[in-house]
Amino acid sequence: MPLTPAGGSDAARLHQAAEQFEGLFVKQLVAASKAFTGGEGAGSAVRADMFADALAGAIVKGGGIGIAKMIEKSLSPTGSPALPPTATAASAAPAPTDVVPAHRVTSPFGLRQDPFDGRLTRHAGVDLSAGDGEAIRAAASGVVVHAGARGNYGDAVEIDHGDGTTTLYAHASQLLVREGDTVTPGQIIARVGHTGRATGSHLHFEVRQGGRAIDPARALKNYRLRADDLLGSGS
C-alpha cells in the first residue's frame, strides 16, 4: 500500500487546500513582520520572500496555527477536520500522542548537535533506540531501490512506495532484501546495527516526498503507526 492513496478523496483535497491557505496566510504575516529583509544589495526582495516561504512551510508542517483545522471543520460534511491526505480510510483509530511507546526517539528530526563534533547540523530523519539485531520492518509496501552500503548511513535499505514517497532504514547490521524486491507492510527487511557513522546500535529512519526530507514522526502519526511497527523481534 503506497504512503499516499492514489487519486485522493474530497477530504484529502480539502486538507491540502486548507494547509495551502494557512501557508499563504502565515507567509503574509512573516513578510509583514519584516523579521528578515533579505539584507542589502541585489536580490534582497527575493531572499526575503524565500525566507518567508520557508518559515511559513515549516510552521504549517509543524502543526500550524490552527487556521487549516478551522477551515476543514467548517467545510467538512461531518463538521470534523478531514483526515490528512496521507491517512487511509481503514485508519480510524486515534493518532498516538507519542510516536514511540517502547522504542523512544533518541535524536529527532531537524537541527541538532552532531554527536561526533558538537556542531549544529540538520538531521534528516529520526533515530530510534533499538537493540543490536532487532528486526527492522517496512513501514508500507513498495519496491526496494537500494540495499547496501550508503556512506555515513552504513548498510541501509531504501524503499520507493510508488507515489513520490521513499523511506530509508539505516545503520543496519544485516540486510534481508535486495534491490528490486517488492516488500509488504511490516515485512522484516533488515536488522538493527551501528554500521556507518553511528555512536551505537539504533535505527535511523527517514521519509522523503519528492526527494525532500519530511518529519518521520508526523508521517508515522498520519498513518497511525508507531515506532514499534518498524522495530520488533522476528525470524
Sequence and secondary structure as in RCSB ss.txt:
>XXXX:A:sequence
MPLTPAGGSDAARLHQAAEQFEGLFVKQLVAASKAFTGGEGAGSAVRADMFADALAGAIVKGGGIGIAKMIEKSL
SPTGSPALPPTATAASAAPAPTDVVPAHRVTSPFGLRQDPFDGRLTRHAGVDLSAGDGEAIRAAASGVVVHAGAR
GNYGDAVEIDHGDGTTTLYAHASQLLVREGDTVTPGQIIARVGHTGRATGSHLHFEVRQGGRAIDPARALKNYRL
RADDLLGSGS
>XXXX:A:secstr
  SS SS  HHHHHHHHHHHHHHHHHHHHHHHHTS    SSTTHHHHHHHHHHHHHHHHHHTT SSHHHHHHHHH
STTSS    TT  TT  S   SSS SSS EEE SEEEE TTT  EEEE SEEEE  TT EEE SS EEEEEEEE 
GGG EEEEEE SSSEEEEEEEEEEE   TT EE TT EEEEEB  SS SSSEEEEEEEETTEEE HHHHHHHTT 
 GGGTEE   
